[in-house]
Amino acid sequence: MNNIHSLITVEQKRQFNELGYCIVADLFTELEIQEIEAFFEEYKHAGGKVFDGGNSYKDIDPAKSQLRAMNPHRYSEKVKRWFLNPNVADVLVQLLGKPALGAQTMYYFKPPNAKGQGMHQDNFYLLAKPATCIAAWTAIDTADLDNGCLWVVPGSHRDPILCPESGGEKWMNYGDTHITKFPREQKPVAVPVPRGSTMFFGGNLIHGSGPNRTKDRWRRTFIGHYIDEASEQVAKFYHPLVSMAGEVVSNLHIPEGGGPCGDSWQGDVH
Ligand SMILES: O=C(O)CCC(=O)C(=O)O
């Protein structure tokens, strides 16, 4: 597994460059996936842990709120290790052409009944420059149409950031407040991801997720957001950055604006 070329195929890299995303299996061992799962089950039940909006998990209504842990790597060495997983780091080098810096972790719980995530572009929030950011989205539960997998607009990673446009027509079915001029000619596609596989996608790729329509299946996901080491800036929320070797990186410019990634919570993507 240490041979960089064994971790990502030519076809996966081509797909990432052409469509803006690709899926890579087995960057985490099954044991690591079980450890991540167990860690966040415990985290969920521990009183006083803070989720979006400053609530503890038990105070949140899954049908109304995003159930996600924000930046748990800042509080746990274990989560930091998963964030800086060497296999993920190798794939990031292949996709970015440069070593990555870690910017953000999130863990989505997405229980039965939970709503989807509105369509958005991550770099609207990160404001990474000159290159855009990248996400490594690892399925802890198999994600499919029923439990609310991601939807992406293939090829939209080549678009500029569309989100801040005001006025224009909203694509209401996508329920998003941040992308008002959604490119209708580009059709979103659902991207099912098996448990243990990691989906990589670029920071300008338009994406969101469907609701969890199941009665008994969760759609848990461990997500890392990264920027490349030649980045000159990233929004305040993403500091302190961390190198893939675990060192704090503090010399980047902090632009005005940005904020927590995907900070819009809207309805159905169907
Ligand atoms: O997993 C989801 O439902 C949304 C995740 C997302 O938008 C992201 O990782 O940027």
The ligand as an SDF file (V2000), in Angstrom:
LIG
                    3D

 10  9  0  0  0  0  0  0  0  0999 V2000
  -22.4410   14.3580    3.1380 O   0  0  0  0  0  0  0  0  0  0  0  0
  -23.2590   15.2270    2.8590 C   0  0  0  0  0  0  0  0  0  0  0  0
  -24.4730   15.0470    2.9080 O   0  0  0  0  0  0  0  0  0  0  0  0
  -22.7660   16.5820    2.4180 C   0  0  0  0  0  0  0  0  0  0  0  0
  -21.2670   16.6780    2.4930 C   0  0  0  0  0  0  0  0  0  0  0  0
  -20.7190   17.8890    1.8700 C   0  0  0  0  0  0  0  0  0  0  0  0
  -21.4180   18.7300    1.3580 O   0  0  0  0  0  0  0  0  0  0  0  0
  -19.2660   18.0790    1.8450 C   0  0  0  0  0  0  0  0  0  0  0  0
  -18.5230   17.2130    2.3040 O   0  0  0  0  0  0  0  0  0  0  0  0
  -18.8210   19.1090    1.3430 O   0  0  0  0  0  0  0  0  0  0  0  0
  1  2  2  0
  2  3  1  0
  2  4  1  0
  4  5  1  0
  5  6  1  0
  6  7  2  0
  6  8  1  0
  8  9  2  0
  8 10  1  0
M  END
$$$$
